[in-house]
Every structure is written in C-alpha cells, then in structure tokens.
Amino acid sequence: MSNLDKTDELLRNFINEMPTLMNGKNLVEKYVMNFKDSYDIFGYKTEIDNSYKQFEGWLNDLFDKEKAQDDILAFNFGLYETEDSIQLYITGSKEWDYDDEDWACNNDYFPEGRYPNIALYNNLYSSLQDNFQVGLFLTIATTIIFANTYAVSNSTNFLEGKEFIVFATGFDDGDLYNFSKLNKEGITAIEC
C-alpha cells in the first residue's frame, strides 16, 4: 500500500467516526499515531479550539451577508496551497453525486467572502512541507472537524428551505472526500 493510499484509508476511517470538536482532537491523535514520523499533537490540540472560533465567525458572517440559495444541495470546503499557507474556501452546488466529483466545480454558490483567514491553516502548511502525509491528513481532518461542528451547532444556516445538505472537502488537485450529510434528523457520516 502506498503512503497516499494509507492516508486515504485513514481519512475514510476518520470520516466514519463522525468527528467534531468534541471527539475530533482525540481521533486526530489516534490516527496520527499510524504515521512513521511523530508529530507534536499537543500544539495542534491547543490551537484547534481558537481556530474553530475563527472558522465559525467566518461562516456566520458569510451566511449573514451572502446566504446560499435554497437549491444548493452540497458545500465543498476546498483547499489549495499558496506560497506560504493553505487556503480554505467554500463553494456550493445545485447538484451532488457521490460517484462524480465534478459537482464540486459547479460554483453555483460562489460568495465574495469565501476565503477565510484561519491561523491553524498557516501552521498546517508547515506540516505539509515537513511530512506530506501527516500534513495532508491533518489539513483534511481539521476541515472535516470544523465543518461537522459548525453543522451540528448551526444547522439552520444550512438547512433553511432544504431537505438535506452534503459536505465535502479536499485539495483542488487531489481527492474529494464527501464526509457528511445534514438533514432535519441530524448529521451523519457519508460511508466511505
């Protein structure tokens, strides 16, 4: 099994555990232990709470200013590398298909304020440069934790006028992970 396949498998198992801030830090610690190189999980665990507050503030402001249309079915929390950081962004789609990742390129919801400044992503860039597999896992896992936590606490921001919403994340040049589905009954992991 290649290193990327191992990271992919760990991420899929992580998704199935439905990580939020409540359990996510311990899950990250458990999964990071599967990598050969060690990682200072203590620094990560102390920084994730403050960075979640930045994430939550960004989405609250964004949805106050640019509410998603009622026909948006899925949100992609996309990621890409810049010169010295990792940039997170959000887009929405009127279509969703688990087996066809092209839906994430639709940009039916493409808000002006889609790019937040979240401190933890700057540090995750260093992890990505030092140990690609660990950095990749941590970046995607963090985005899943943030989005799931926000969806649990702020479901009305997503569900108003909708039957369900699907969430995905991944780097623009990599795999897309459909990780959870939110409906009136709550949020569930999308089986990987």
C-alpha positions as CSV (number, residue, x, y, z in Angstrom):
1,M,0.0,0.0,0.0
2,S,1.4,3.4,-1.0
3,N,1.7,6.3,1.5
4,L,-1.1,8.1,-0.3
5,D,-3.3,5.0,-0.1
6,K,-2.6,4.7,3.6
7,T,-3.5,8.4,4.2
8,D,-6.7,8.0,2.1
9,E,-7.7,4.9,4.1
10,L,-7.1,6.7,7.4
11,L,-9.1,9.7,6.3
12,R,-12.0,7.4,5.3
13,N,-12.0,5.7,8.7
14,F,-11.7,9.1,10.4
15,I,-14.8,10.3,8.5
16,N,-16.8,7.3,9.5
17,E,-16.2,8.2,13.2
18,M,-18.2,11.5,12.7
19,P,-15.5,13.8,14.1
20,T,-16.5,17.1,15.7
21,L,-14.6,19.3,18.2
22,M,-16.0,17.1,21.0
23,N,-14.2,13.9,19.8
24,G,-12.0,15.1,16.9
25,K,-8.9,16.1,18.8
26,N,-8.6,12.6,20.3
27,L,-9.4,11.0,17.0
28,V,-6.7,13.0,15.3
29,E,-4.2,11.9,17.9
30,K,-5.2,8.3,17.4
31,Y,-4.9,8.4,13.6
32,V,-1.7,10.4,13.5
33,M,0.0,7.6,15.5
34,N,-0.4,5.5,12.3
35,F,2.3,7.6,10.6
36,K,6.0,6.7,10.9
37,D,7.1,10.2,11.8
38,S,6.0,11.8,15.1
39,Y,4.0,15.0,15.2
40,D,3.5,17.5,18.1
41,I,-0.2,16.8,18.6
42,F,-0.2,18.9,21.8
43,G,0.3,22.2,19.9
44,Y,-2.3,21.1,17.4
45,K,-4.9,20.3,20.1
46,T,-4.4,23.6,21.8
47,E,-4.7,25.6,18.6
48,I,-7.7,23.9,17.1
49,D,-10.3,25.4,19.5
50,N,-9.3,29.0,18.8
51,S,-9.1,28.3,15.1
52,Y,-12.6,26.8,15.2
53,K,-13.9,30.1,16.6
54,Q,-12.3,31.9,13.6
55,F,-14.0,29.3,11.2
56,E,-17.4,29.8,13.0
57,G,-17.1,33.6,12.9
58,W,-16.2,33.5,9.2
59,L,-19.2,31.3,8.3
60,N,-21.6,33.2,10.4
61,D,-20.6,36.5,8.8
62,L,-20.6,34.9,5.3
63,F,-24.1,33.5,5.7
64,D,-25.4,36.8,7.1
65,K,-24.0,38.7,4.1
66,E,-24.4,36.1,1.3
67,K,-26.9,33.4,2.2
68,A,-26.8,30.3,0.0
69,Q,-29.7,29.8,-2.4
70,D,-32.4,27.3,-1.5
71,D,-31.5,25.0,-4.3
72,I,-27.9,24.4,-3.1
73,L,-27.5,20.7,-2.2
74,A,-23.8,20.5,-1.4
75,F,-21.0,22.6,0.0
76,N,-17.3,22.0,-0.8
77,F,-14.8,23.2,1.7
78,G,-12.0,23.4,-0.8
79,L,-8.3,23.6,0.0
80,Y,-5.2,24.7,-2.0
81,E,-1.7,25.7,-1.3
82,T,-0.5,29.2,-1.6
83,E,3.1,30.4,-1.5
84,D,3.3,30.1,2.3
85,S,0.0,28.7,3.6
86,I,-3.0,26.6,2.9
87,Q,-6.1,28.4,1.8
88,L,-9.6,27.2,2.7
89,Y,-12.7,28.3,0.7
90,I,-16.3,27.4,0.4
91,T,-18.5,26.9,-2.7
92,G,-21.9,25.4,-3.2
93,S,-23.6,23.3,-5.8
94,K,-27.1,22.7,-7.0
95,E,-26.1,19.1,-7.9
96,W,-24.4,16.4,-5.9
97,D,-23.3,12.9,-6.9
98,Y,-21.2,10.7,-4.7
99,D,-19.6,9.0,-7.7
100,D,-18.9,12.1,-9.7
101,E,-16.6,14.7,-8.2
102,D,-17.4,17.2,-10.9
103,W,-20.3,18.7,-8.9
104,A,-17.7,20.4,-6.7
105,C,-16.6,22.6,-9.6
106,N,-20.1,24.0,-10.3
107,N,-19.7,27.1,-8.1
108,D,-23.4,27.8,-8.0
109,Y,-22.8,29.4,-4.6
110,F,-19.6,31.4,-5.0
111,P,-19.7,34.1,-2.3
112,E,-17.4,37.0,-2.3
113,G,-16.3,36.3,1.2
114,R,-15.4,32.6,0.5
115,Y,-11.7,32.9,1.7
116,P,-11.2,33.0,5.5
117,N,-8.0,33.7,7.3
118,I,-7.7,30.9,9.9
119,A,-4.4,30.7,11.8
120,L,-4.2,26.9,12.1
121,Y,-4.1,26.5,8.3
122,N,-0.8,28.5,8.3
123,N,0.7,26.0,10.7
124,L,-0.7,23.1,8.8
125,Y,1.2,24.3,5.7
126,S,4.5,23.8,7.6
127,S,3.3,20.2,8.5
128,L,2.5,19.6,4.8
129,Q,6.0,20.7,3.8
130,D,7.8,18.7,6.6
131,N,5.8,15.5,6.3
132,F,3.4,15.5,3.4
133,Q,1.3,12.5,4.6
134,V,0.8,13.9,8.1
135,G,0.1,17.4,6.8
136,L,-2.4,16.1,4.3
137,F,-4.2,14.1,6.9
138,L,-4.2,16.9,9.5
139,T,-5.5,19.6,7.0
140,I,-8.4,17.5,5.7
141,A,-9.2,16.1,9.2
142,T,-9.3,19.7,10.6
143,T,-11.6,20.9,7.8
144,I,-14.0,17.9,8.5
145,I,-13.9,18.6,12.3
146,F,-14.7,22.3,11.7
147,A,-17.5,21.7,9.2
148,N,-19.2,19.0,11.2
149,T,-19.0,21.0,14.4
150,Y,-20.5,24.0,12.6
151,A,-23.2,22.0,11.0
152,V,-24.3,20.5,14.3
153,S,-24.4,23.9,16.1
154,N,-25.8,25.9,13.2
155,S,-27.9,23.6,11.1
156,T,-30.5,26.3,10.3
157,N,-27.8,28.2,8.4
158,F,-27.5,25.3,6.0
159,L,-31.0,23.6,6.1
160,E,-33.4,26.6,5.7
161,G,-35.6,25.6,2.7
162,K,-33.7,22.4,2.1
163,E,-34.3,18.7,2.7
164,F,-30.6,17.9,3.2
165,I,-27.1,19.2,2.6
166,V,-23.9,17.3,1.8
167,F,-20.4,18.4,2.8
168,A,-17.1,17.6,1.1
169,T,-13.5,18.7,1.3
170,G,-10.2,18.1,-0.4
171,F,-7.3,19.8,-2.1
172,D,-8.2,21.1,-5.5
173,D,-5.6,18.8,-7.1
174,G,-6.4,15.7,-5.1
175,D,-9.3,13.5,-3.9
176,L,-12.6,14.9,-2.9
177,Y,-14.0,13.5,0.4
178,N,-17.8,13.5,0.8
179,F,-17.9,13.4,4.5
180,S,-21.3,14.1,6.0
181,K,-24.9,14.7,5.2
182,L,-27.2,17.0,7.3
183,N,-30.9,16.8,7.4
184,K,-33.7,17.6,9.9
185,E,-32.8,14.4,11.9
186,G,-29.2,15.5,12.3
187,I,-25.8,14.9,10.8
188,T,-24.4,11.6,9.7
189,A,-21.2,10.4,8.1
190,I,-21.3,9.5,4.4
191,E,-20.0,6.0,4.3
192,C,-16.7,5.9,2.5
